[in-house]
Amino acid sequence: MHRTYSLRNSRAPTASDLQNPPPPPSSTKSRFFGKGGIAYSFRRNAAGSWGPELSRKLSQLVKIEKNVLRSMEIASNERRDAAKQLSIWGLENDDDVSDITDKLGVLIYEVSELDDQFIDRYDQYRLTMKSIRDIEGSVQPSRDRKDKITDKIAYLKYKDPQSPKIEVFEQELVRAEAESLVAEAQLSNITRSKLRAAFNYQFDSIIEHSEKIALIAGYGKALLELLDDSPVTPGETRPAYDGYEASKQIIIDAESALNEWTLDSAQVKPTLSFKQEEYGDYDDEVEDEEAEQVEGGQPADEEEQRWAENADVTDDVEPAAATVQPVV
């Protein structure tokens, strides 16, 4: 965690880093084309170059998250191949090494399966953020229309202050501002509800994935306890390996622990330095204010649908500018 609580400063070493200094950077990291390579940089930069200006930054985030998912999928497939190769290599060794490596391969293969599940759940977060991007893109035409009418009024007042068109455009500006206010308020409400839902998807999936990985790591270390690593002298024979049943039971216990795990049984809980009750009333007030802003007390999904229907209303003077088009 950054000690300065900002991504703009270098990361301070943690207590774990001071006790056990981290190893040097991996030799497999990209040296020539930067992080992610040329294709990654192109996709990320291209996402912020097109589309409505209001939604460009979020479009870039959605594209970056898609690259994250692709990277995790590649890592998951490679981990699955590594698990198989570990079992193949151990097959030609002594009985104890053969059995332990085979069972370790099973656990590592299960990690890759958990990675696949994590990718699917993580994608729910990305799709929810993408829906915010689509709504932002649909609000942009109403902003552009209001700005265009304002520019026309300023131009006419400068060129022909007595023009009768000024009054017509001022009436259009009133309607455009009213339409824009409704769209902006609904965008604000939907953004908050979608943002909260999106990161609940992400954090729940992270908690599940990390705790299940920790379970597998614990059972993996239990398997290693069955491996006799005491040195032998030349010509000495190791005792016969008799841990087949124990190793099998460890795998069965690991499977049972993974199947029985639920989010409610998560072991890691956040420790807050402030009293949660102090912020409970504030959260309730915010939720009440957001509910009052929604006409008729409709939930966020119904509000989004109603806003999308209202956004299709066209203006008599400039129908093309008033039509709301979703971002593809």
C-alpha positions in Angstrom: 0.0 0.0 0.0 1.3 3.5 -0.9 2.2 5.2 2.4 1.3 8.5 0.9 -2.2 7.2 -0.1 -1.6 8.3 -3.7 -0.5 6.6 -7.0 1.6 9.7 -7.8 4.4 8.9 -5.4 6.7 6.0 -5.2 5.7 3.0 -3.0 7.1 2.9 0.5 8.5 -0.5 1.6 6.2 -2.5 3.9 7.2 -4.3 7.1 7.2 -7.6 5.2 9.6 -6.0 2.6 11.9 -4.9 5.4 11.9 -8.2 7.1 12.2 -10.2 3.9 13.6 -8.1 1.0 11.9 -8.8 -2.3 13.8 -10.6 -5.1 15.1 -8.8 -8.2 12.6 -8.2 -11.0 11.8 -11.3 -13.1 13.9 -11.9 -16.1 10.8 -12.6 -18.2 9.4 -9.1 -17.9 9.2 -7.2 -21.2 12.3 -5.1 -21.9 11.9 -3.9 -25.4 8.2 -2.9 -25.9 7.2 -1.7 -22.5 4.5 -3.1 -20.3 2.0 -5.0 -22.3 3.7 -4.6 -25.6 2.8 -2.7 -28.8 -0.7 -4.2 -29.2 -1.6 -3.3 -25.6 -0.6 0.3 -26.0 -2.4 0.6 -29.3 -5.7 -0.7 -28.0 -5.5 1.5 -24.9 -4.7 4.7 -26.7 -7.2 4.0 -29.5 -10.0 3.6 -27.0 -9.6 7.2 -25.9 -9.4 8.7 -29.4 -12.9 8.1 -30.7 -16.4 8.4 -29.5 -18.1 11.1 -27.5 -15.7 13.2 -25.5 -17.6 12.7 -22.3 -17.0 8.9 -22.3 -13.5 8.7 -23.7 -11.7 8.4 -20.3 -14.1 5.6 -19.2 -13.7 3.9 -22.6 -10.0 3.8 -22.0 -10.5 2.2 -18.6 -12.9 -0.4 -20.1 -10.3 -1.3 -22.8 -7.5 -1.5 -20.2 -9.6 -3.9 -18.1 -10.2 -6.0 -21.2 -6.4 -6.2 -21.6 -6.2 -7.2 -18.0 -8.6 -10.1 -18.6 -6.7 -11.2 -21.6 -3.5 -11.3 -19.6 -5.1 -13.2 -16.8 -6.5 -15.7 -19.3 -3.1 -16.3 -20.7 -1.6 -16.8 -17.3 -4.4 -19.2 -16.4 -3.7 -21.4 -19.4 0.1 -21.3 -18.8 -0.5 -22.3 -15.2 -2.6 -25.3 -16.3 0.2 -26.4 -18.7 2.7 -26.0 -15.9 0.6 -28.2 -13.6 0.5 -31.0 -16.2 4.2 -30.8 -16.8 5.0 -31.0 -13.1 3.1 -34.2 -12.9 4.9 -35.6 -16.0 8.3 -34.7 -14.6 7.6 -36.3 -11.2 6.5 -39.6 -12.8 10.1 -40.6 -13.5 11.3 -39.9 -10.0 11.1 -42.0 -6.8 7.7 -43.0 -5.3 7.5 -40.1 -2.8 8.5 -37.4 -5.3 6.2 -39.0 -8.0 3.2 -39.0 -5.7 3.7 -35.5 -4.2 4.3 -33.9 -7.5 1.2 -35.5 -9.0 -0.9 -34.2 -6.1 0.8 -30.8 -6.3 -0.1 -30.7 -10.0 -3.7 -31.3 -9.0 -3.7 -28.3 -6.7 -2.0 -26.1 -9.2 -4.4 -27.1 -11.9 -7.2 -26.2 -9.5 -5.6 -22.7 -9.1 -6.0 -22.3 -12.9 -9.6 -23.3 -12.6 -10.1 -20.7 -9.9 -8.4 -18.2 -12.2 -11.0 -18.9 -14.9 -13.8 -18.4 -12.4 -12.2 -15.2 -11.3 -12.0 -13.9 -14.9 -15.7 -14.5 -15.4 -16.7 -12.7 -12.2 -14.2 -9.9 -12.9 -15.8 -9.4 -16.3 -19.1 -8.5 -14.6 -17.3 -5.5 -13.1 -16.0 -4.5 -16.5 -19.4 -4.8 -18.1 -21.0 -2.7 -15.4 -18.4 0.0 -15.9 -19.0 -0.3 -19.7 -22.7 0.5 -19.1 -21.7 3.8 -17.4 -19.6 4.6 -20.4 -22.6 4.0 -22.7 -24.8 6.3 -20.7 -22.1 9.0 -20.7 -21.9 8.8 -24.4 -25.7 9.2 -24.7 -25.6 12.4 -22.6 -23.1 14.0 -24.8 -25.6 15.0 -27.6 -27.7 17.0 -25.2 -24.6 18.9 -24.0 -23.5 19.6 -27.6 -27.0 20.8 -28.5 -27.1 23.3 -25.6 -23.6 24.6 -26.5 -24.5 25.0 -30.1 -27.7 27.0 -29.4 -25.7 29.2 -27.0 -23.1 29.9 -29.7 -25.8 30.8 -32.1 -27.4 33.3 -29.7 -24.0 34.9 -29.0 -23.3 35.2 -32.7 -26.6 36.8 -33.5 -26.3 39.2 -30.6 -23.0 40.3 -32.0 -24.0 40.4 -35.7 -27.6 41.5 -35.5 -28.8 42.4 -32.0 -32.3 43.2 -33.2 -32.8 39.8 -35.0 -36.1 38.1 -34.2 -34.3 34.7 -34.2 -32.7 35.5 -30.9 -35.9 35.1 -29.0 -36.6 31.8 -30.9 -33.2 30.4 -30.0 -33.5 31.6 -26.4 -36.7 29.5 -26.1 -34.9 26.6 -27.6 -32.0 27.1 -25.1 -34.5 27.0 -22.2 -35.8 23.6 -23.4 -32.3 22.3 -24.1 -31.1 23.3 -20.6 -34.1 21.6 -19.0 -33.5 18.5 -21.0 -29.8 18.6 -20.1 -30.5 19.1 -16.4 -32.7 16.0 -16.4 -30.1 13.9 -18.3 -27.3 15.1 -16.0 -29.2 14.3 -12.8 -30.1 10.9 -14.0 -26.5 10.3 -15.2 -25.3 11.2 -11.7 -27.7 8.8 -10.0 -27.0 5.9 -12.3 -23.2 6.5 -12.2 -23.2 6.1 -8.4 -25.4 3.0 -8.3 -23.5 1.3 -11.2 -20.1 2.3 -9.7 -21.0 0.7 -6.4 -22.4 -2.4 -8.0 -19.3 -2.7 -10.3 -16.7 -2.6 -7.5 -18.8 -4.9 -5.3 -18.5 -7.4 -8.2 -14.7 -6.9 -8.3 -14.0 -7.0 -4.6 -16.2 -10.0 -3.9 -14.5 -11.9 -6.7 -11.1 -10.9 -5.3 -12.0 -12.0 -1.8 -13.3 -15.4 -3.1 -10.3 -15.9 -5.3 -7.6 -14.9 -2.8 -9.1 -17.0 0.1 -9.5 -20.1 -2.1 -5.9 -19.6 -3.3 -4.8 -19.4 0.3 -6.7 -22.6 1.1 -4.9 -24.4 -1.7 -1.6 -23.1 -0.6 -2.2 -24.4 2.9 -3.0 -27.9 1.7 0.0 -27.7 -0.7 2.3 -27.1 2.3 0.6 -30.0 4.1 1.6 -32.2 1.1 5.2 -31.1 1.4 5.3 -32.3 5.0 4.9 -35.9 3.5 8.1 -35.5 1.6 11.2 -36.8 3.4 14.0 -34.3 2.6 16.5 -35.7 5.2 19.9 -36.3 3.5 21.2 -39.8 3.0 24.7 -41.1 2.6 25.9 -42.8 -0.5 24.7 -46.4 -0.6 22.0 -45.7 2.0 18.4 -46.5 1.1 15.5 -44.3 2.0 12.6 -45.7 3.9 9.7 -46.9 1.8 7.1 -44.2 1.1 3.8 -44.8 2.7 2.0 -41.5 2.3 -0.4 -42.4 -0.6 -3.5 -42.4 1.5 -2.5 -39.3 3.4 -1.8 -37.3 0.2 -5.1 -38.5 -1.3 -6.9 -37.4 1.8 -5.3 -34.0 1.7 -6.7 -33.5 -1.9 -10.1 -34.7 -0.7 -10.0 -32.2 2.2 -8.9 -29.4 -0.1 -11.8 -30.1 -2.5 -14.3 -30.1 0.4 -12.9 -26.9 1.8 -13.2 -25.2 -1.6 -16.8 -26.4 -2.1 -17.9 -25.4 1.4 -16.4 -21.9 1.2 -18.8 -19.0 1.1 -18.4 -15.2 1.2 -19.9 -15.1 4.7 -17.2 -17.4 5.9 -14.3 -15.2 4.7 -11.5 -15.2 7.2 -10.0 -11.8 6.3 -12.0 -8.9 7.6 -11.1 -5.2 7.2 -10.1 -3.4 10.4 -11.2 0.2 10.3 -9.6 3.0 12.4 -13.0 4.8 12.8 -16.4 3.8 14.0 -18.6 2.6 11.2 -21.7 4.0 13.0 -20.4 7.5 12.5 -20.8 7.2 8.8 -24.0 5.1 8.8 -26.2 8.2 9.1 -24.4 10.0 6.4 -24.8 7.0 4.0 -28.5 6.9 4.8 -28.9 10.6 4.0 -27.1 10.2 0.7 -29.3 7.3 -0.3 -32.4 9.3 0.7 -31.3 12.3 -1.4 -30.6 10.1 -4.4 -34.1 8.4 -4.0 -35.8 11.9 -3.9 -34.0 12.9 -7.1 -35.6 9.9 -8.9 -39.1 10.9 -10.0 -41.8 8.7 -8.6 -39.3 6.8 -6.4 -38.3 4.5 -9.2 -35.2 2.3 -8.8 -32.0 2.9 -10.7 -32.8 0.4 -13.5 -36.3 1.7 -14.1 -34.9 5.3 -14.0 -32.3 4.4 -16.6 -34.9 2.9 -18.9 -37.2 5.9 -18.5 -34.3 8.3 -19.2 -33.4 6.3 -22.3 -37.0 6.6 -23.6 -37.1 10.4 -22.8 -33.8 10.9 -24.6 -35.4 9.8 -27.9 -37.6 12.9 -28.0 -36.5 15.1 -30.9 -36.7 18.9 -31.3 -38.6 20.6 -34.1 -35.7 22.8 -35.1 -32.8 20.4 -34.8 -34.1 16.9 -34.7 -30.7 15.3 -35.6 -28.9 16.9 -32.6 -31.6 15.9 -30.1 -31.6 12.2 -30.9 -29.7 10.2 -28.4 -27.5 7.5 -29.9 -25.9 4.8 -27.7 -22.2 4.3 -28.0 -21.2 1.0 -29.6 
